[in-house]
Amino acid sequence: MAVDTRPKRQRKEKNEEKRMELTEHLGELRARIIRIFLWLVIGTIISYIYFKPIYALLFRPMQTALRSHPDWKIIFTQFTQPFFVVLQISAIAGLIMVFPLITMELWGFIGPALTKEEKRPLRYIAPFSVCLFAAGVLLAYWVAQFAIGWFIGFVDLFPNAVLYQDPKAYVIFMLKLMGAFGVTFQLPVVLMFFAWVGLLRSQTMKRSWRTAVVGIAILGLLVTPSNDVFTMLMMIVPVTILYLGSIFLVQIVERKRDERLRRQSEAGS
């Protein structure tokens, strides 16, 4: 067991420096959490002001599916429901609106702890991740009208049935669908990260592509909130294509990683 042979005064000063450094980090973290909360409040307020166009955008897939049923309506069962629906939609839309600012706050706290080599891939992966998430959300928005139409078709099996839709349940369905597509479309980013840290090789992906397709199909079955065949296929097929395309991206990451390790080895020798 190593014994600290430094004078007591030096050890005390070193401990004080560590405590000051920890206090500064905690203070910065507290300040950034407060700013994140303020961004969320500002985003919620802006979304509340523009609630009507936001809700119209979310409701459009349902409106498209209900064109042949003009007598079906949105219904509230309690007088307090409209307020809470508006509040929830405004909060979620506000979070989406200020998400880039929240990301900047988190990056501002984590960034200084990373080395130059560790920061370099994030400059490309972060925008790529945002684009993939947006692509997944847009695809889900387009798929939503077909998924809703598929479900509505079962109402016609009941004679004289009329649909009175709870708006909160509908909005939650839409957000789950878009969130599921957006998160699942992050697969290439996850695979590239595994390749960067040395946990995945492109040759392994090539050998295991059949297993990966089966896994993607099971994932699509689990995370798709509507569970209809069309929606699941609209998730499984693009994600499978993303997986196959990720093999090429992983190869690029492998070369970059091998070059980085080689430079570090040469510098160490």
C-alpha positions in Angstrom: 0.0 0.0 0.0 1.5 3.3 -1.1 2.1 5.9 1.7 1.7 9.6 1.0 5.1 11.0 2.1 4.3 14.7 1.3 4.3 17.1 4.2 1.0 17.5 6.0 0.6 21.1 4.8 0.9 20.1 1.1 -1.6 17.3 1.6 -4.0 19.7 3.2 -3.7 22.2 0.3 -4.2 19.4 -2.2 -7.4 18.3 -0.5 -8.6 21.9 -0.4 -7.9 22.3 -4.2 -9.9 19.1 -4.9 -12.8 20.3 -2.7 -12.8 23.7 -4.5 -12.7 22.0 -7.9 -15.6 19.7 -6.9 -17.6 22.7 -5.6 -17.0 24.6 -8.8 -18.2 21.6 -10.9 -21.3 21.3 -8.7 -22.0 25.0 -9.0 -21.7 24.9 -12.8 -24.0 21.8 -12.9 -26.6 23.6 -10.7 -26.4 26.7 -13.0 -26.9 24.6 -16.1 -29.8 22.7 -14.6 -31.5 26.0 -13.8 -30.9 27.2 -17.3 -32.3 24.0 -18.7 -35.4 24.5 -16.6 -35.8 28.1 -17.8 -35.4 26.9 -21.4 -38.2 24.4 -20.8 -40.5 27.1 -19.3 -39.8 29.4 -22.2 -40.4 26.6 -24.7 -43.7 25.7 -23.0 -44.9 29.3 -23.0 -44.1 29.7 -26.7 -45.9 26.4 -27.5 -48.9 27.6 -25.5 -49.1 30.8 -27.5 -49.0 28.8 -30.8 -51.0 25.9 -29.5 -53.6 26.0 -32.3 -51.2 25.4 -35.2 -49.3 22.8 -33.2 -52.4 20.9 -32.4 -53.6 21.2 -36.0 -50.4 19.7 -37.2 -50.7 16.7 -34.8 -54.4 16.2 -35.6 -54.0 16.2 -39.4 -53.4 12.4 -39.7 -56.6 11.8 -37.7 -58.4 14.4 -39.8 -57.3 12.6 -43.0 -58.5 9.3 -41.7 -61.9 10.7 -40.6 -62.8 12.3 -44.0 -65.4 9.6 -44.7 -66.9 9.9 -41.2 -67.9 13.6 -40.6 -70.1 12.7 -37.7 -67.2 11.4 -35.6 -66.0 14.0 -33.1 -63.4 14.8 -30.5 -64.9 14.6 -27.0 -64.1 15.7 -23.5 -65.7 13.9 -20.5 -64.7 16.5 -17.9 -64.5 20.3 -18.0 -60.9 20.3 -16.8 -59.6 18.1 -19.5 -59.1 20.7 -22.2 -56.7 22.7 -19.9 -54.6 19.7 -19.1 -54.4 18.5 -22.7 -53.3 22.0 -23.7 -50.7 22.0 -20.9 -49.3 18.6 -21.8 -49.0 19.3 -25.5 -47.4 22.7 -24.8 -44.9 21.1 -22.4 -43.9 18.3 -24.9 -43.8 20.7 -27.9 -41.7 23.1 -25.8 -39.3 20.3 -24.9 -38.8 19.5 -28.6 -38.4 23.1 -29.5 -35.6 23.8 -27.0 -34.0 20.4 -27.2 -31.0 21.8 -29.2 -30.4 24.4 -26.4 -30.6 21.7 -23.7 -28.1 19.7 -25.7 -25.8 22.7 -25.8 -26.0 23.0 -22.0 -25.2 19.4 -21.5 -22.4 19.6 -24.0 -21.0 22.7 -22.3 -20.7 20.7 -19.1 -19.3 17.5 -20.5 -17.2 18.9 -23.3 -14.3 20.2 -21.2 -13.7 16.8 -19.7 -13.1 15.2 -23.1 -9.9 15.1 -25.0 -9.5 16.5 -28.5 -9.5 12.9 -29.9 -12.8 12.1 -28.1 -14.5 15.3 -29.2 -13.7 14.9 -32.9 -16.2 12.1 -33.8 -19.0 13.9 -31.9 -18.8 16.8 -34.3 -20.1 14.5 -37.0 -22.1 12.1 -35.0 -24.3 14.7 -33.2 -25.7 16.3 -36.4 -26.1 12.9 -38.0 -28.1 11.7 -35.0 -30.4 14.8 -35.2 -31.0 14.1 -38.9 -31.8 10.5 -38.3 -34.2 11.4 -35.4 -35.9 13.9 -37.7 -36.2 11.4 -40.5 -37.8 8.8 -38.1 -40.3 11.4 -36.8 -41.3 12.5 -40.3 -41.7 8.9 -41.4 -43.9 8.2 -38.4 -46.0 11.3 -39.1 -46.6 10.0 -42.6 -47.3 6.4 -41.5 -49.7 7.7 -38.7 -52.6 8.3 -41.1 -52.5 4.8 -42.4 -52.2 3.3 -38.9 -55.1 5.4 -37.7 -57.2 4.4 -40.8 -56.4 0.7 -40.1 -57.8 1.0 -36.6 -60.8 3.1 -37.6 -61.7 0.4 -40.1 -62.7 -1.9 -37.2 -65.2 0.6 -35.9 -67.3 0.0 -39.1 -67.7 -3.6 -38.1 -70.1 -2.4 -35.4 -73.5 -1.2 -36.8 -74.4 2.4 -36.0 -71.2 2.9 -34.0 -69.9 6.4 -33.6 -66.4 7.4 -32.5 -65.9 10.0 -29.9 -62.1 10.4 -29.6 -60.3 11.4 -26.4 -57.8 14.0 -27.6 -55.3 13.2 -24.9 -55.1 9.5 -25.9 -54.7 10.5 -29.5 -51.9 12.9 -28.8 -50.1 10.3 -26.6 -50.4 7.8 -29.4 -48.9 10.2 -31.9 -46.0 11.1 -29.6 -45.3 7.5 -28.9 -45.3 6.6 -32.5 -43.0 9.5 -33.5 -40.7 8.8 -30.5 -40.5 5.1 -31.3 -39.5 5.8 -34.9 -37.1 8.6 -33.9 -35.3 6.6 -31.3 -35.1 3.4 -33.4 -33.5 5.4 -36.3 -30.6 6.0 -34.0 -29.3 2.5 -34.7 -26.4 3.7 -37.0 -25.2 6.1 -34.3 -25.2 3.3 -31.6 -23.3 1.0 -34.0 -20.8 3.6 -34.8 -20.2 4.3 -31.2 -19.6 0.6 -30.4 -17.1 0.5 -33.3 -15.3 3.6 -32.0 -14.8 2.1 -28.5 -13.8 -1.2 -30.0 -16.8 -3.3 -29.1 -18.0 -4.0 -32.7 -16.3 -4.9 -36.0 -17.8 -4.6 -39.5 -16.9 -8.2 -40.2 -19.1 -9.3 -37.3 -22.0 -7.2 -38.7 -21.6 -8.9 -42.1 -21.6 -12.4 -40.6 -24.6 -11.7 -38.3 -26.9 -9.7 -40.6 -29.6 -12.4 -40.6 -29.7 -12.4 -36.8 -29.8 -8.6 -36.9 -32.8 -8.6 -39.2 -34.7 -10.9 -36.9 -33.7 -8.7 -33.9 -34.9 -5.6 -35.8 -38.2 -7.4 -36.6 -38.7 -8.3 -32.9 -37.8 -4.7 -31.9 -40.4 -3.3 -34.4 -43.0 -5.6 -32.9 -42.3 -4.4 -29.4 -41.8 -0.7 -29.8 -44.5 0.1 -32.4 -47.5 1.4 -30.4 -50.1 0.6 -33.0 -48.9 -3.0 -33.6 -50.5 -3.1 -37.1 -48.6 -4.8 -39.9 -48.2 -1.8 -42.1 -46.7 0.4 -39.4 -44.3 -2.4 -38.3 -43.1 -2.9 -41.8 -42.6 0.8 -42.2 -40.3 0.6 -39.2 -38.6 -2.7 -39.9 -37.7 -2.1 -43.6 -36.0 1.3 -43.2 -34.2 0.2 -40.0 -32.9 -2.9 -41.8 -31.6 -0.7 -44.6 -30.0 1.5 -42.0 -28.3 -1.5 -40.4 -26.9 -2.6 -43.8 -25.7 0.9 -44.5 -24.1 1.1 -41.1 -21.7 -1.6 -42.1 -20.0 0.9 -44.4 -20.1 3.6 -41.7 -18.5 1.2 -39.2 -15.7 0.4 -41.6 -14.9 4.1 -41.8 -15.0 4.4 -38.0 -12.7 1.3 -37.8 -10.1 2.9 -40.0 -10.2 6.1 -38.0 -9.9 4.2 -34.7 -7.0 2.1 -36.0 -5.2 5.3 -37.1 -5.8 6.9 -33.7 -4.4 3.8 -31.9 -1.4 3.7 -34.2 -0.6 7.3 -33.6 -0.9 6.8 -29.8 1.3 3.7 -30.0 4.0 5.6 -32.0 3.8 8.6 -29.6 4.2 6.2 -26.6 7.2 4.5 -28.2 
